[in-house]
Amino acid sequence: MIIIGIDLGFSATGIVALDTDTDQIIMGQTVRTKPEKGKRHYVADDDLRRCRELARGIVGAVNDCYLKGSPFILAVEVPHGGAQGARSNRCMGMVTGVLGALVETNLWPVEYYQPQECKKAATGRMSASKIEVEQRVRKRWPGHTWPKTKAVREHQIDAAAAIMCALDNSNLVRFGFHQRRE
């Protein structure tokens, strides 16, 4: 079985896949979206373009794992919704909506986790720092080569922490509901 961890973000979404039979990370990527420069378009048009880019990246990563012939589940760290500004809240809503639509239309088995749950699964503490989470994830999978760039790596580390959360807490993993629903 493959567990695909996803750390949702509008500017950057981390995606990591774990083959549970070998306990090896078989894929790691960060889907990045950037606003267009200039004011030629409406913000909503640009947001829609970025949502489409994000959707293509997620679907591509999931299909790569699914085409390997293994059943899979998604373990997703969802934004907690506590952003201060209207734009940040809007971005969190858009990325959550993109994933929700993909899960529903593709019938992907999924479990959602709060950031604090992922931190606790990785470190044993809900208030752990990003550095502590990264240290524990690296210790858990020492053979995996993580990206050197912090802005890319931190999203994949959070996606791996979501996998750790699924390994500890997932009813889908525990009870074997990991076949793609038809």
ZIPELIN-V334357 format. One record per run of one state. SS is the DSSP state (h for helix, s for strand, l for the rest). FROM is the first residue (numbers start at 1). TO is the last residue. If there is no record, write none. Layout:
ss: <SS & SS>
from: <FROM & FROM>
to: <TO & TO>
//
This chain:
ss: <l & s & l & s & l & s & l & h & l & s & l & h & l & s & h & l & h & l & h & l & h & l>
from: <1 & 2 & 8 & 12 & 20 & 24 & 33 & 43 & 67 & 72 & 79 & 86 & 107 & 110 & 115 & 124 & 130 & 141 & 150 & 170 & 171 & 175>
to: <1 & 7 & 11 & 19 & 23 & 32 & 42 & 66 & 71 & 78 & 85 & 106 & 109 & 114 & 123 & 129 & 140 & 149 & 169 & 170 & 174 & 182>
//
